[in-house]
Amino acid sequence: MNTISLKGMQFFAHHGYYKEEQIMGAYFMLDVEVEVDFTKAGNNDNLADTINYENIYKITKEVMHKPAKLLEFLVQRIEAQLISYYPSIRGIKIVLEKRNPPLGGPVHASQVAIERKYSKSCSRCKRVFLCHNNSACWCHTYVVSQAVSSTLKQDYKGCLCEECLSDYSK
């Protein structure tokens, strides 16, 4: 497994459920780790063959500067933006901390985290493939009739790889 990580990104932002939190703002710490195959970049020293962590920072900074009520919303937004920009991501882990949350007593931080793996095994041929299970996924480019879709759901308990799905596409 190859990973690229940014640890300890710090942002001042106006996230929070309560109006006072949105007005006052707070410090947030963010860690992002992406799993990707960077073998090619490791062999040829070419940035185009890997994930540029400068882009990871730009994407997370953009998301963190748009006010939100929930930390859960923010980590899922960061995930969606990163996999949209880098469809080669095989897995992701995002940890977001809100420093000194206003809870009426001393608390160092509140924290939410997500960790996902996007590798799946084709239900038909057992080939391993990437599936981000969202509207940006490659599978949405294929058109399958309602009847064929119903048959596929009965015959296979999970996703099909691109090669197998193309066999059923219009």
Secondary structure by P-SEA (a helix, b strand, c coil): ccccccccccccccccccaaaaabbbbbbbbbbbbbccccccccccccccccaaaaaaaaaaaaacccccaaaaaaaaaaaaaaaccccccbbbbbbbccccccccccccccbbbbbccccccccbbbbbbccccccccccccccaaaaaaaaaaccccccaaaaaaacc
